[in-house]
Amino acid sequence: MQRHFQQAGLTIQDGVELIGYCPWSFIDLVSTHQGYKKRYGFVYVNRTETDLKDMKRYPKDSFYWYQNVIAQNDLDA
């Protein structure tokens, strides 16, 4: 995501009126052809493809990174 934001900054410098950015998924979103082997999102969901386990949510490192980017409005904060 950091590279995406850096590229977005370059487009803004080039005069593009960028009004927002929407991440793909907040909680684990699985690839339909890979099951629960590959996960996307800022929050991990405790489950497998065959076992729902307790379904607890755990923020990933990326969650805290993105939270800080939003709070500081700065990639390097």
Backbone as JSON, one array per atom type, in Angstrom:
{
  "sequence": "MQRHFQQAGLTIQDGVELIGYCPWSFIDLVSTHQGYKKRYGFVYVNRTETDLKDMKRYPKDSFYWYQNVIAQNDLDA",
  "N": [[0.82, -1.19, 0.0], [1.99, 1.16, 0.68], [3.6, 1.8, -1.51], [1.6, 2.2, -3.41], [0.41, 4.51, -2.37], [2.55, 6.24, -2.61], [2.78, 6.41, -5.39], [0.29, 7.51, -5.94], [0.68, 10.01, -4.81], [2.56, 11.03, -6.61], [0.96, 11.25, -8.9], [-0.77, 13.22, -8.08], [0.99, 15.35, -7.89], [1.4, 15.64, -10.57], [-0.89, 16.84, -11.33], [-3.31, 15.5, -11.19], [-6.57, 15.25, -9.89], [-7.02, 13.71, -7.19], [-9.33, 12.19, -5.17], [-9.65, 10.33, -3.18], [-8.9, 7.15, -1.58], [-9.46, 3.72, -1.51], [-8.97, 0.93, 0.39], [-8.61, -2.59, -0.42], [-9.76, -4.54, 1.35], [-10.98, -4.62, 4.68], [-11.14, -6.64, 6.73], [-9.95, -10.07, 6.78], [-10.01, -11.21, 3.55], [-10.6, -13.66, 1.31], [-8.96, -15.25, -1.41], [-10.81, -16.57, -4.0], [-9.95, -18.76, -5.47], [-7.89, -19.76, -3.98], [-8.66, -20.42, -1.45], [-8.36, -20.3, 2.1], [-5.66, -19.96, 2.2], [-4.24, -17.75, 1.25], [-4.48, -14.53, 2.46], [-6.09, -11.37, 2.66], [-6.23, -8.04, 3.86], [-6.61, -5.92, 6.79], [-7.16, -7.0, 9.22], [-6.9, -10.02, 10.88], [-8.76, -13.02, 10.73], [-9.6, -15.56, 12.88], [-9.75, -18.53, 11.7], [-10.07, -21.43, 9.62], [-10.23, -22.93, 6.36], [-11.83, -25.14, 6.7], [-12.55, -25.15, 9.37], [-14.25, -23.19, 11.61], [-13.27, -22.25, 13.99], [-12.77, -19.88, 16.6], [-13.4, -17.52, 15.44], [-12.34, -15.04, 16.14], [-11.11, -11.7, 15.83], [-8.04, -10.22, 14.87], [-5.99, -7.47, 14.86], [-3.66, -6.81, 12.28], [-0.14, -6.04, 11.65], [-0.23, -4.26, 9.54], [-2.64, -2.97, 9.96], [-2.15, -1.23, 12.12], [-0.16, 0.32, 10.97], [-1.58, 1.56, 8.83], [-3.52, 2.9, 10.29], [-1.91, 4.81, 11.57], [-0.93, 6.21, 9.33], [-3.3, 7.41, 8.45], [-3.98, 8.97, 10.72], [-1.79, 10.73, 10.9], [-1.67, 11.71, 8.38], [0.41, 11.14, 6.64], [2.86, 9.22, 5.06], [5.32, 8.63, 6.17], [5.16, 8.92, 8.86]],
  "CA": [[0.0, 0.0, 0.0], [2.85, 2.35, 0.75], [3.98, 2.12, -2.9], [0.41, 2.75, -4.06], [0.27, 5.89, -1.9], [3.63, 7.04, -3.21], [2.4, 6.65, -6.78], [-0.83, 8.45, -5.91], [1.29, 11.33, -4.58], [3.16, 11.49, -7.87], [-0.1, 11.67, -9.82], [-1.26, 14.52, -7.58], [1.99, 16.33, -8.32], [1.21, 15.82, -12.01], [-2.12, 17.59, -11.57], [-4.53, 14.69, -11.09], [-7.37, 15.55, -8.71], [-7.32, 12.46, -6.51], [-10.21, 12.55, -4.06], [-9.69, 9.32, -2.14], [-8.31, 5.83, -1.81], [-10.2, 2.72, -0.77], [-8.27, -0.35, 0.44], [-9.38, -3.72, -0.93], [-10.59, -5.18, 2.37], [-10.6, -4.35, 6.07], [-10.85, -7.92, 7.38], [-9.49, -11.1, 5.84], [-10.79, -11.52, 2.36], [-9.84, -14.76, 0.72], [-9.01, -15.44, -2.85], [-11.73, -17.69, -4.22], [-9.27, -19.94, -6.01], [-6.84, -20.21, -3.08], [-9.21, -20.69, -0.13], [-7.83, -19.49, 3.19], [-4.2, -19.98, 2.19], [-3.79, -16.38, 1.05], [-5.45, -13.63, 3.07], [-5.91, -9.95, 2.44], [-6.96, -7.25, 4.84], [-5.9, -5.36, 7.93], [-7.54, -7.74, 10.42], [-6.88, -11.47, 10.73], [-9.9, -13.73, 11.3], [-9.12, -16.87, 13.33], [-10.5, -19.64, 11.14], [-9.47, -22.07, 8.45], [-11.23, -23.22, 5.33], [-12.72, -26.2, 7.15], [-12.87, -25.01, 10.79], [-14.54, -21.8, 11.94], [-12.56, -21.92, 15.24], [-13.54, -18.94, 17.42], [-13.7, -16.37, 14.57], [-11.85, -13.79, 16.72], [-10.39, -10.8, 14.92], [-6.79, -9.71, 15.4], [-5.37, -6.49, 13.96], [-2.32, -7.12, 11.77], [0.77, -4.9, 11.66], [-0.69, -3.3, 8.53], [-3.73, -2.21, 10.58], [-1.57, -0.13, 12.9], [0.53, 1.19, 10.01], [-2.58, 2.35, 8.12], [-4.11, 3.78, 11.3], [-0.97, 5.91, 11.75], [-0.93, 7.01, 8.09], [-4.53, 8.21, 8.46], [-3.92, 9.94, 11.81], [-0.75, 11.72, 10.64], [-1.76, 12.14, 6.98], [1.8, 11.09, 6.19], [3.38, 7.86, 4.94], [6.56, 8.45, 6.94], [4.93, 9.26, 10.27]],
  "C": [[0.86, 1.25, 0.0], [3.27, 2.77, -0.67], [2.8, 2.71, -3.67], [0.23, 4.22, -3.66], [1.35, 6.79, -2.5], [3.29, 7.37, -4.66], [1.23, 7.62, -6.87], [-0.31, 9.87, -5.69], [1.92, 11.89, -5.83], [2.09, 11.95, -8.85], [-0.69, 13.01, -9.39], [-0.31, 15.63, -7.99], [1.87, 16.63, -9.81], [-0.1, 16.52, -12.35], [-3.4, 16.79, -11.51], [-5.25, 15.05, -9.79], [-7.83, 14.24, -8.08], [-8.14, 12.77, -5.27], [-10.28, 11.48, -2.97], [-9.01, 8.03, -2.55], [-9.07, 4.84, -0.94], [-9.43, 1.4, -0.78], [-9.2, -1.49, 0.01], [-10.29, -4.31, 0.14], [-10.07, -4.85, 3.76], [-10.25, -5.64, 6.81], [-10.46, -8.93, 6.31], [-10.49, -11.35, 4.73], [-9.98, -12.58, 1.63], [-9.99, -14.77, -0.78], [-9.83, -16.68, -3.13], [-11.03, -18.93, -4.75], [-8.16, -20.45, -5.1], [-7.37, -20.52, -1.68], [-8.61, -19.77, 0.92], [-6.31, -19.52, 3.25], [-3.63, -18.58, 2.04], [-4.87, -15.45, 1.57], [-5.07, -12.19, 2.78], [-6.66, -9.22, 3.54], [-6.08, -6.81, 5.99], [-6.14, -6.16, 9.21], [-7.62, -9.23, 10.09], [-8.11, -12.07, 11.39], [-9.44, -15.16, 11.62], [-10.07, -17.97, 12.86], [-9.67, -20.28, 10.03], [-10.59, -22.32, 7.45], [-12.25, -24.24, 5.82], [-13.16, -26.07, 8.61], [-13.07, -23.53, 11.12], [-13.82, -21.33, 13.2], [-13.4, -20.94, 16.06], [-13.88, -17.65, 16.66], [-13.26, -15.02, 15.17], [-11.08, -13.0, 15.67], [-9.16, -10.26, 15.62], [-6.2, -8.7, 14.42], [-3.96, -6.93, 13.56], [-1.44, -5.87, 11.87], [0.31, -3.83, 10.68], [-1.84, -2.44, 9.06], [-3.17, -0.99, 11.29], [-0.81, 0.84, 12.0], [-0.48, 2.12, 9.33], [-3.26, 3.34, 9.07], [-3.22, 5.01, 11.51], [-0.9, 6.81, 10.52], [-2.14, 7.93, 8.08], [-4.41, 9.32, 9.52], [-2.93, 11.06, 11.51], [-0.85, 12.34, 9.25], [-0.37, 12.18, 6.34], [2.29, 9.66, 6.16], [4.56, 7.61, 5.85], [6.37, 8.71, 8.43], [5.17, 8.05, 11.17]]
}
